[in-house]
C-alpha cells in the first residue's frame, strides 16, 4: 500500500469517533470498485484517540489541529489519489458510489461533485429535509459537506483547498468553484447520514438552526460569528 498509487483518496476528518470509526472503515472496505483506493483518517484530537482505535492497519492516519477545514486540507496534502473524496464519519456511501464518481471525474467537463442527501431513519421530518436539500442543490449546484464532496486533487490544490474557517467551509469552497465558472455534478444517489446530531440537539431546533445559519451566511454573516450557534 505504501508504494502504490491510489485512484481515490477517501479523507475522513474525525473527532471523538472511537465508537464509530471501525464501522465506517468496514463500510468503505465493502464497497465495490476495481481501482486503487486509500482511506486517510485525520484526527483533530492531539492525543489521537480515534486513530488509536482503528483496527485496519492499512488505513493511513494523521493528526491535525482541530477544525474540519484544517483536517481535510491536511489529509488532502498527504493523499496519493487523483480524486479526493471528503467523507463525514457519520455518512455512508451508496452502492457503486466510488465507480460512479470515478466515471464522472474522467469527464473533463466536471471538476467536482457530490451526492444527494439521505438520512438513515424512517421519520417523516427527515424526508422533508431531504427534499429541501434536493431542491436547493439542483438550483444552486452548491452541495454541502454531508453530501460527500469529491474533486480532482490537482484542481483542489490549484484553488488552495478549503478556507480555514470554523463552519461553512464546504459552501465557501463550492461557491468558489462556481465563481470560476467550473462545473459541479450532483450524482442522483443518496448518501445516508446518521440523524444522531439532530436527535441529540432536538430535530426541530437543529433543522431551523441550520436553515437560519445558511440564510445568514448567504447574506454575508461571517463563519466566525455563525459558529456561536453551534456552541452549547
Buried (B, 14 or more C-beta within 10 A) or exposed (E): EEEEEBBBBBBBBBBEBBEBBBEBBEBBEEBEBEBBBBBBBBBBBEEBBBBEBBEBEEBBBBBBEBBBBBBBBBBBEBBBBBBBBBBBBBBBBBEBBBBBBBEBBEEEEBBBBBBBBBBBBEEEBBEEBBEBBBEBBEEBBBBBBBBBBBBBBEBBBEBEBBBEBBBBBBBBBBBBBBEEEBBBBBBEBBBBBBBEBBEEBEBEEBBEBBEEBBEBBEEEBEBEEBBEEBEE
